[in-house]
Each structure stands twice: as C-alpha cells, then as structure tokens.
Amino acid sequence: MEQKSFVRQADLGDINDIIKINRQCLPENYSFDFFYRIITDFGFACVIAEQDDQVVGYLLCRIERPFSSFLGMNPVKGHVISIAVLPKYRRQGLGVEIMKYGMKKMIEQKISSVYLEVRVSNIAAVEMYKKLGYYIKKEHKEYYRDGESAFVMEWGKREENEDTFSDLSSQ
Ligand SMILES: CC(C)(COP(=O)(O)OP(=O)(O)OC[C@H]1O[C@@H](n2cnc3c(N)ncnc32)[C@H](O)[C@@H]1OP(=O)(O)O)[C@@H](O)C(=O)NCCC(=O)NCCS
C-alpha cells in the first residue's frame, strides 16, 4: 500500500538521492560539489519529499545577496535552482508543497522576490509556477546548451500575491 508523503528540509546526507532524481528527471545536471555547496550554504531553503521510505522529490534554492544590497540598492532575491519529482509521484501536489516550503524559508530571509528559469516547452513546470503566483518576466533566447530558450519567471510580494504571501507567512 502506498504511504503518505512528507516534506522536510534537505541535508548533506540527501545528496546522492538528489543527484539520482536530478539525472532521471532533468537534462540540467550538476556535480556532487555543486549540490554540496548549495546545501551547505542554503540548506534551510532546500527541500526533500519522501514517500514509500524513499526520497521522491527535491527542491534546491539559494539566496542571492548582491554586494549593493548592503547599500540598499539591489534587493535580495531568492533563486529556484532545480526542482524535480519522480514520475510515479507526480500530480499529487508534491511539487507545489516543496515549492511552498522553500519559498516560506526564503521569505524568512527577507527576500523581495524569487526568480527561476524554465524551458519554454516545459508546460508542467510553467503551469505549476503560475499556480504559485509566478509570472513570465522575460524570455531568455537560447539559454540552454541545446539551444532551447528559457522563460525567466518571477514571484514577488506584489498585491496580487498577497494571498500566497500571507498563506506562506502564516504556516
Ligand atoms: C514540474 C514538476 C516538479 C511538478 O511536480 P508535481 O508534483 O507533479 O506537481 P503538482 O502535483 O504539485 O502539480 C501542481 C500543478 O502543476 C501543473 N501541472 C503539473 N504537471 C502538469 C502537466 N503534466 N501538465 C499540465 N500542468 C501540470 C498543474 O497546474 C498542477 O495542478 P493540478 O494537478 O491541480 O492540475 C514535475 O512535473 C517534474 O519533476 N518535472 C520534471 C522536472 C522539471 O521539469 N523541473 C522543473 C525545471 S524548471
């Protein structure tokens, strides 16, 4: 019988599982060291979904704090680096759940917005991000190695996102 899923903060012991899911689900793959660095520095905003006694999904985020943000010029931003859920566990709400967990953690760091890049053909991901209140900010032509373009999508504390924001802040 299928077990209930749960979501938690990622730690360094999850890296091998994350790498396995990343390679299975996405063409954008990273080295062990890259994952190690992200989780060491921003583990509070990196998330794991577990079900059936295994890791079935992950989210990696980082906070980008430009030097000029200390002078009050450029705002601190959250960046969604990578997210994936194993095919068997999709369409159960896990993608949204791990995104909300990561966004809540980034909001606690006083970010003013969150951005991400997504392949223009990736309807599932684009729809999920829209559901979370992200909008397409611009198209980055030939962003990926294979020549595909990316949408840069952004979520900000704008009026129309007040509901998502208070929803996340009160969890
Ligand atoms: C994108 C991804 C993480 C979504 O995970 P998920 O657990 O299936 O997402 P959810 O179940 O929370 O779905 C949330 C919403 O996203 C949209 N969505 C998800 N899959 C979809 C699909 N195949 N087609 C259209 N919309 C889809 C729907 O609006 C869905 O809400 P609904 O089920 O109420 O209609 C998953 O499809 C995945 O791992 N894809 C491969 C990796 C990837 O593309 N990552 C993103 C890189 S930018």
The ligand as a MOL file (V3000), in Angstrom:
LIG
                    3D

  0  0  0     0  0            999 V3000
M  V30 BEGIN CTAB
M  V30 COUNTS 48 50 0 0 0
M  V30 BEGIN ATOM
M  V30 1 C 7.3520 20.2020 -12.5900 0
M  V30 2 C 7.1820 19.0900 -11.5420 0
M  V30 3 C 8.2030 19.2990 -10.4270 0
M  V30 4 C 5.7550 19.2010 -10.9430 0
M  V30 5 O 5.6670 18.2710 -9.8820 0
M  V30 6 P 4.2740 17.6440 -9.4120 0
M  V30 7 O 4.4930 17.0170 -8.0920 0
M  V30 8 O 3.6870 16.8140 -10.4770 0
M  V30 9 O 3.4140 18.9840 -9.2480 0
M  V30 10 P 1.9740 19.1220 -8.5530 0
M  V30 11 O 1.3160 17.7870 -8.4350 0
M  V30 12 O 2.1720 19.9170 -7.3090 0
M  V30 13 O 1.1940 19.9640 -9.6480 0
M  V30 14 C 0.9240 21.3230 -9.4580 0
M  V30 15 C 0.2720 21.9160 -10.6950 0
M  V30 16 O 1.2250 21.9920 -11.7590 0
M  V30 17 C 0.5380 21.8490 -13.0110 0
M  V30 18 N 0.9950 20.6240 -13.6700 0
M  V30 19 C 1.7480 19.6380 -13.1420 0
M  V30 20 N 2.0000 18.6980 -14.0850 0
M  V30 21 C 1.3670 19.1040 -15.2060 0
M  V30 22 C 1.2690 18.5670 -16.5080 0
M  V30 23 N 1.8530 17.4000 -16.8470 0
M  V30 24 N 0.5870 19.2730 -17.4450 0
M  V30 25 C -0.0060 20.4580 -17.1250 0
M  V30 26 N 0.0420 21.0090 -15.8950 0
M  V30 27 C 0.7320 20.3410 -14.9550 0
M  V30 28 C -0.9390 21.7300 -12.6700 0
M  V30 29 O -1.4610 23.0400 -12.6300 0
M  V30 30 C -0.8790 21.1320 -11.2710 0
M  V30 31 O -2.0350 21.3500 -10.5350 0
M  V30 32 P -3.2670 20.3000 -10.6860 0
M  V30 33 O -2.6980 18.9240 -10.5150 0
M  V30 34 O -4.1930 20.7180 -9.5770 0
M  V30 35 O -3.8400 20.4970 -12.0510 0
M  V30 36 C 7.3150 17.6850 -12.1910 0
M  V30 37 O 6.4960 17.6280 -13.3250 0
M  V30 38 C 8.7320 17.3270 -12.5840 0
M  V30 39 O 9.5140 16.8280 -11.7660 0
M  V30 40 N 9.0980 17.5590 -13.8720 0
M  V30 41 C 10.4360 17.2060 -14.3420 0
M  V30 42 C 11.4680 18.1400 -13.7680 0
M  V30 43 C 11.1850 19.5750 -14.1470 0
M  V30 44 O 10.7160 19.8580 -15.2330 0
M  V30 45 N 11.5030 20.5100 -13.2300 0
M  V30 46 C 11.2940 21.9220 -13.4390 0
M  V30 47 C 12.5020 22.5260 -14.0250 0
M  V30 48 S 12.3310 24.3010 -14.1930 0
M  V30 END ATOM
M  V30 BEGIN BOND
M  V30 1 1 1 2
M  V30 2 1 2 3
M  V30 3 1 2 4
M  V30 4 1 2 36
M  V30 5 1 4 5
M  V30 6 1 5 6
M  V30 7 2 6 7
M  V30 8 1 6 8
M  V30 9 1 6 9
M  V30 10 1 9 10
M  V30 11 2 10 11
M  V30 12 1 10 12
M  V30 13 1 10 13
M  V30 14 1 13 14
M  V30 15 1 14 15
M  V30 16 1 15 16
M  V30 17 1 15 30
M  V30 18 1 16 17
M  V30 19 1 17 18
M  V30 20 1 17 28
M  V30 21 1 18 19
M  V30 22 1 18 27
M  V30 23 2 19 20
M  V30 24 1 20 21
M  V30 25 1 21 22
M  V30 26 2 21 27
M  V30 27 1 22 23
M  V30 28 2 22 24
M  V30 29 1 24 25
M  V30 30 2 25 26
M  V30 31 1 26 27
M  V30 32 1 28 29
M  V30 33 1 28 30
M  V30 34 1 30 31
M  V30 35 1 31 32
M  V30 36 2 32 33
M  V30 37 1 32 34
M  V30 38 1 32 35
M  V30 39 1 36 37
M  V30 40 1 36 38
M  V30 41 2 38 39
M  V30 42 1 38 40
M  V30 43 1 40 41
M  V30 44 1 41 42
M  V30 45 1 42 43
M  V30 46 2 43 44
M  V30 47 1 43 45
M  V30 48 1 45 46
M  V30 49 1 46 47
M  V30 50 1 47 48
M  V30 END BOND
M  V30 END CTAB
M  END
